[in-house]
Amino acid sequence: MSPLLAPFSDPQSVARYIDGPMRFVPGLADLHRMTALLLAERAPEDARVLVLGAGGGLELKAFATAYPGWTFDGVDPAAEMLGLARRTLGPLAARVRLHQGIIDDAPDGPFDAATCLLTLHFLAAEERLRTVREIRRRLKPGAPFVAAHSSFPQRDDERALWLSRYAAFATASGVDPDLAQGARVAVAAHLNLLSPEHDAAILRDAGFSHVSLFYAAFTWRGWVAYA
């Protein structure tokens, strides 16, 4: 297991999770809002939505609050994070089925839409492509898919600069500077970082069409594409 994944199975780390992403990901609440709007362009009022990497429940709560007719299947490998998702959702959990595992453990659908936020960077390129193909297989024709994760230029000189900016944003958001630098080192050592061009190519290679970048914030990128 990657050292970056270990905290997701640690009860004490999970208990502190909710505030963490917003300090490291610029505009996270707006990313959730934009994602829901992009899905709603094509998803019906009673859409069934697949959410891969659903642990914590932040995006599930945002989507379920904005679109009361949608139902969800959320998938995550960490049981502790799924427990946090249930607590985060509160009464909204009645519209969500949570599944422990990876994409292979998700229902076959077909789904009206899907998301994978802050997750694919944990996967190597080959497994990332396989996962995205499996997401597409579970979608209805033309259904929207939104992916967002760490993705930035990977040439040596550019990579170091962007990682420094990642840490600087976290520090400016209230993270202890030593913790922010530690996160920078861990990301550089353990995440499967790809360039935005490579990430977009994976979506196309998986069979998605009209791949469009809609979100770019320091070391983070987000795309919408269609099955």
Secondary structure, DSSP 4 states (H G I P E B T S, - for coil): --TTTGGGG-HHHHHTTTTHHHHHSTTHHHHHHHHHHHHHTTS-TT-EEEEES-TT-HHHHHHHHH-TT-EEEEEES-HHHHHHHHHHHGGGGGGEEEEESSGGGS----BSEEEEES-GGGS-HHHHHHHHHHHHHTBPTT-EEEEEEE----SHHHHHHHHHHHHHHHHHTT--HHHHHHHHHHHHHHS----HHHHHHHHHHTT-EEEEEEEEETTEEEEEEE-
